[in-house]
């Protein structure tokens, strides 16, 4: 399996150590650098072009929100922070973050899976972030051609998977809820993404909510 280079950005050295330890459990993940603020993160991202950046929000000099857009030009961005404010989550997602995890809402294995999902272009949202994404979709429906709603082609099982995805559940949690294997859930999600014309979990949540709430 190809090595995935990771940049960790957090002003707390204890948190950086903890994240490095979690990622070390997966041999395919390699932490190539660490930064304590957004300015350092940008310099390292330009130089190293990591596959993914784990980005905190509240930091000195330059916070995560101020740099997420530019970071996204050099690396996929997974926000990893204690910030649960809806406007912060919304701004991060709208400025290009592909995933958003809130401390306390995930296990170490969830972080490792989230890294792989985000690098693979599929995105990952904590329950709180997923609810904000849904609210965004309801308030600002995306523009699209007037065609038959994409959700009409989804099977009953795919609808069940998609509704649980919108609640912020991980693949493992969805599998547990529906008595499926994680591989089966992943297959269902791939079919859902294809039918909805999206590439990530975040886009699927937004498209699904938009389809159901746009006249």
C-alpha positions in Angstrom: 0.0 0.0 0.0 1.4 3.5 -0.9 2.6 5.6 2.0 0.3 8.5 2.9 2.2 11.6 4.1 0.5 13.5 6.9 1.1 17.0 8.2 -0.1 17.6 11.8 -1.1 21.2 12.6 -1.9 21.9 16.3 -0.5 24.4 18.8 -0.7 21.9 21.6 2.4 19.6 21.6 0.7 17.0 23.7 -2.1 16.8 21.1 0.5 16.5 18.3 2.2 13.6 20.2 -1.2 11.9 20.7 -2.1 12.2 17.1 1.3 10.9 16.0 0.9 7.9 18.2 -2.6 7.1 16.8 -1.4 7.4 13.2 1.6 5.2 14.0 -0.7 2.2 14.3 -1.2 2.2 10.6 2.0 1.4 8.7 0.7 3.2 5.5 0.6 6.6 7.4 3.7 8.6 7.8 3.9 11.9 9.7 6.3 14.0 7.7 6.0 17.3 9.6 4.3 19.2 12.4 3.3 22.8 12.7 2.1 24.9 15.7 0.2 27.5 13.7 -1.3 28.2 10.3 1.7 30.2 9.0 4.0 27.3 9.7 1.5 24.9 8.2 1.4 26.8 4.9 5.1 26.9 4.5 5.4 23.1 5.2 2.5 22.3 2.9 4.0 24.2 0.0 7.3 22.5 0.5 6.3 18.9 1.3 2.9 18.6 -0.5 1.5 16.0 2.1 -1.4 13.9 1.0 -3.4 15.1 4.0 -3.2 17.8 6.7 -4.8 17.4 10.1 -5.7 21.0 10.9 -6.7 22.5 14.3 -8.8 25.7 14.3 -7.8 27.7 17.4 -4.1 28.5 17.0 -1.8 31.6 17.5 -0.5 33.7 14.6 -2.8 32.2 12.0 -5.8 30.0 12.9 -7.1 27.1 10.9 -9.9 29.0 9.3 -7.6 31.6 7.8 -5.4 29.1 6.0 -7.7 26.2 5.2 -8.4 27.4 1.6 -4.8 27.8 0.7 -3.8 24.6 2.4 -6.4 22.8 0.3 -4.4 23.7 -2.8 -1.5 21.6 -1.6 -3.1 18.9 0.5 -6.4 17.4 1.4 -7.6 19.0 4.7 -9.2 17.1 7.6 -10.1 19.5 10.4 -9.5 18.0 13.8 -10.5 20.4 16.6 -12.6 21.0 19.7 -14.5 23.8 17.9 -18.2 22.9 17.6 -19.6 26.3 16.7 -21.8 25.9 13.6 -20.4 28.9 11.9 -16.8 27.6 12.2 -17.8 24.2 10.9 -19.8 25.7 8.0 -16.9 28.1 7.1 -14.3 25.3 7.2 -16.5 23.1 4.9 -17.3 25.9 2.5 -13.6 26.9 2.3 -12.5 23.5 1.2 -12.1 21.2 4.2 -12.9 17.6 3.1 -13.6 16.4 6.6 -14.3 17.6 10.1 -13.8 15.7 13.4 -14.6 17.1 16.8 -12.4 15.9 19.7 -14.4 13.5 21.9 -16.7 12.3 19.1 -14.3 9.7 17.6 -12.1 6.8 18.5 -8.5 6.3 17.3 -9.7 3.9 14.7 -12.2 6.4 13.4 -9.3 8.9 12.9 -7.3 6.4 10.9 -10.3 5.5 8.7 -11.1 9.2 8.3 -7.6 9.9 7.0 -8.0 7.1 4.4 -11.4 8.3 3.4 -10.4 11.9 2.9 -7.3 11.0 1.0 -9.5 8.9 -1.2 -11.7 11.9 -1.9 -14.7 10.7 0.1 -14.7 13.0 3.0 -15.6 12.3 6.7 -17.8 14.2 9.1 -18.4 13.9 12.9 -22.1 13.9 13.9 -22.0 17.6 14.8 -20.4 18.6 11.5 -22.8 16.4 9.5 -25.8 18.2 11.1 -24.2 21.5 10.1 -23.7 20.3 6.5 -27.4 19.3 6.4 -28.4 22.8 7.6 -26.2 24.4 5.0 -27.9 22.4 2.3 -31.4 23.3 3.5 -30.5 27.0 3.7 -28.5 27.3 0.5 -29.6 24.6 -2.0 -27.1 23.9 -4.8 -27.9 24.9 -8.3 -28.4 22.0 -10.8 -30.4 21.1 -13.9 -34.0 20.2 -13.5 -33.9 16.5 -13.9 -35.6 13.6 -12.1 -34.5 13.6 -8.5 -31.4 11.3 -8.1 -32.7 9.8 -5.0 -35.5 8.1 -7.0 -33.0 5.5 -8.2 -31.7 4.5 -4.8 -32.7 1.2 -3.4 -34.4 0.9 0.0 -31.1 -0.3 1.6 -29.2 2.5 0.0 -31.7 5.0 1.5 -31.2 3.4 4.9 -27.4 3.8 4.5 -27.7 7.3 3.3 -29.9 8.4 6.1 -27.5 7.0 8.7 -24.6 8.8 6.8 -26.5 12.1 7.2 -26.6 11.4 11.0 -22.8 11.4 11.0 -22.3 7.7 11.5 -19.1 6.0 10.4 -19.0 3.0 8.1 -18.5 0.8 11.1 -21.5 2.3 13.0 -23.7 2.0 9.9 -22.7 -1.6 9.5 -23.6 -2.3 13.2 -26.9 -0.5 12.9 -28.0 -2.4 9.7 -26.3 -5.8 10.5 -24.0 -5.5 7.5 -20.3 -5.8 7.0 -18.2 -2.7 6.6 -17.3 -3.9 3.0 -21.0 -4.1 2.2 -21.6 -0.6 3.6 -18.7 0.7 1.5 -20.1 -0.9 -1.6 -23.5 0.7 -0.9 -21.9 4.1 -0.5 -20.0 3.7 -3.8 -23.3 3.0 -5.5 -25.0 6.0 -3.7 -22.2 8.3 -4.8 -22.5 7.2 -8.4 -26.3 7.7 -8.4 -26.1 11.1 -6.8 -23.2 12.2 -8.9 -21.0 13.0 -6.0 -17.5 12.0 -4.9 -17.5 12.4 -1.1 -19.5 11.8 2.1 -19.9 15.6 2.5 -21.2 16.1 -1.0 -23.6 13.1 -0.6 -25.1 14.7 2.6 -25.5 18.1 0.9 -27.0 16.6 -2.3 -29.4 14.3 -0.5 -30.7 17.0 1.8 -31.0 19.4 -1.2 -32.9 16.9 -3.3 -35.4 16.3 -0.5 -36.0 20.0 0.4 -35.9 21.8 -3.0 -39.3 22.1 -4.7 
